[in-house]
Amino acid sequence: MTNAYIRALMCAGILTVGLPQIGQAQAQQEPSNQQQSAQQAPPAAAAPETVTSADVGDQELEQFAKSIQEVIQIQQDTNKQLESVQDSAGVAKVKQEANQKMAAAVEGHGLKVERFNLIARSMNQDATLKQRVQQKIQELRQPA
């Protein structure tokens, strides 16, 4: 379960750079992630699993868009909080609390953390999925 929280935090960190730049930010982190995956799994499983736009229904898309907005807000709040923390134990505590909040936010919108991360990763390889997510976020931001 801890790995799921860490992955949520990684996605949140990647996503705070903004959806249009998500591919660039994740591409910078890919080499270390691929090295870790290659060490922990057989070569066939080293490639990250992805989904396509067709695999993500409208309801799940809305759940993801709501989740990502909340995760980004938690990440921004955590970054502000970390500015005033002096010791490594305090940093670890703040990050652990943020991980729990982000996982709860994702699950609160009806998604599993693993599925959230899968969709987030997939946005880099599926331009249609990325566009659908961006459009849904814009719709959610507009007043009803």
C-alpha positions as CSV (number, residue, x, y, z in Angstrom):
1,M,0.0,0.0,0.0
2,T,2.9,2.3,0.7
3,N,4.1,2.0,-2.9
4,A,0.7,3.1,-4.1
5,Y,1.0,6.2,-2.0
6,I,4.4,6.9,-3.3
7,R,3.2,6.5,-6.9
8,A,0.4,8.9,-6.2
9,L,2.8,11.5,-4.9
10,M,5.0,11.0,-7.9
11,C,2.1,11.5,-10.2
12,A,1.0,14.6,-8.3
13,G,4.5,16.0,-8.5
14,I,4.5,15.4,-12.2
15,L,1.1,16.8,-12.7
16,T,1.8,20.1,-10.8
17,V,3.9,21.2,-13.8
18,G,0.6,21.4,-15.7
19,L,-1.1,19.0,-18.1
20,P,0.4,20.5,-21.3
21,Q,3.9,19.8,-20.0
22,I,3.2,16.5,-18.3
23,G,5.1,14.5,-21.0
24,Q,8.2,16.6,-20.6
25,A,8.3,16.2,-16.8
26,Q,7.7,12.5,-16.8
27,A,10.2,11.9,-19.6
28,Q,12.9,13.5,-17.3
29,Q,12.0,11.0,-14.6
30,E,11.6,8.0,-16.9
31,P,15.2,6.8,-16.9
32,S,15.4,6.2,-13.1
33,N,11.9,4.7,-13.0
34,Q,12.8,2.3,-15.8
35,Q,16.1,1.3,-14.1
36,Q,14.1,0.5,-10.9
37,S,11.5,-1.5,-12.9
38,A,14.1,-3.4,-14.8
39,Q,15.8,-4.4,-11.5
40,Q,12.6,-5.5,-9.9
41,A,10.7,-7.2,-12.7
42,P,11.5,-9.5,-15.7
43,P,12.2,-7.6,-18.9
44,A,8.7,-8.3,-20.3
45,A,7.1,-6.5,-17.4
46,A,9.6,-3.5,-17.5
47,A,7.4,-1.5,-19.9
48,P,4.8,0.6,-18.1
49,E,1.2,-0.5,-18.7
50,T,-1.0,2.1,-20.4
51,V,-4.6,2.5,-21.5
52,T,-6.0,4.3,-24.5
53,S,-8.7,6.9,-24.7
54,A,-11.2,4.2,-25.7
55,D,-10.4,2.3,-22.5
56,V,-11.5,5.3,-20.3
57,G,-15.2,5.9,-20.2
58,D,-16.9,9.2,-19.6
59,Q,-17.6,8.5,-15.9
60,E,-14.1,7.4,-15.2
61,L,-12.8,10.4,-17.1
62,E,-14.8,12.7,-14.8
63,Q,-13.6,10.8,-11.7
64,F,-10.0,11.2,-12.9
65,A,-10.4,14.9,-13.7
66,K,-11.9,15.6,-10.3
67,S,-9.2,13.5,-8.6
68,I,-6.3,15.2,-10.4
69,Q,-7.5,18.6,-9.5
70,E,-7.7,17.7,-5.8
71,V,-4.3,15.9,-6.0
72,I,-2.7,19.0,-7.5
73,Q,-4.2,21.1,-4.8
74,I,-2.9,18.8,-2.1
75,Q,0.6,18.8,-3.7
76,Q,0.6,22.6,-3.8
77,D,-0.4,22.8,-0.2
78,T,2.2,20.3,0.8
79,N,4.9,22.3,-1.0
80,K,4.0,25.4,0.9
81,Q,4.0,23.4,4.2
82,L,7.4,21.9,3.4
83,E,8.9,25.4,3.1
84,S,8.6,25.8,6.9
85,V,9.8,22.3,7.9
86,Q,13.4,22.2,9.1
87,D,14.2,18.6,9.9
88,S,14.0,15.4,7.8
89,A,11.6,13.8,10.3
90,G,9.2,16.7,9.8
91,V,9.6,16.4,6.0
92,A,8.9,12.7,6.1
93,K,5.8,13.3,8.2
94,V,4.4,16.0,5.9
95,K,5.0,13.8,2.8
96,Q,3.4,10.8,4.4
97,E,0.3,12.8,5.4
98,A,0.2,14.2,1.8
99,N,0.4,10.7,0.4
100,Q,-2.5,9.6,2.5
101,K,-4.6,12.7,1.6
102,M,-3.9,12.2,-2.1
103,A,-4.8,8.5,-2.0
104,A,-8.0,9.3,-0.1
105,A,-8.9,12.0,-2.6
106,V,-8.5,9.6,-5.5
107,E,-10.4,6.9,-3.8
108,G,-13.0,9.4,-2.7
109,H,-13.8,10.1,-6.3
110,G,-14.3,6.4,-7.0
111,L,-10.9,5.5,-8.5
112,K,-8.2,3.2,-7.2
113,V,-4.8,4.8,-6.9
114,E,-3.3,2.3,-9.4
115,R,-5.9,3.2,-12.0
116,F,-5.4,6.9,-11.4
117,N,-1.7,6.4,-12.0
118,L,-2.3,4.3,-15.0
119,I,-4.4,6.9,-16.7
120,A,-1.9,9.6,-15.7
121,R,0.9,7.7,-17.3
122,S,-1.2,6.9,-20.4
123,M,-1.8,10.6,-21.1
124,N,1.8,10.8,-22.3
125,Q,1.2,8.2,-25.1
126,D,-2.4,8.9,-26.0
127,A,-2.9,12.5,-27.2
128,T,-6.7,11.9,-27.5
129,L,-6.8,10.8,-23.8
130,K,-4.8,13.9,-22.8
131,Q,-7.1,16.1,-24.7
132,R,-10.2,14.5,-23.2
133,V,-8.8,15.0,-19.7
134,Q,-7.9,18.6,-20.4
135,Q,-11.3,19.3,-21.8
136,K,-13.1,17.7,-18.8
137,I,-11.0,19.7,-16.4
138,Q,-12.0,22.9,-18.2
139,E,-15.7,21.9,-18.1
140,L,-15.4,21.2,-14.3
141,R,-13.8,24.6,-13.8
142,Q,-16.6,26.5,-15.5
143,P,-19.5,27.6,-13.4
144,A,-22.7,25.7,-13.9
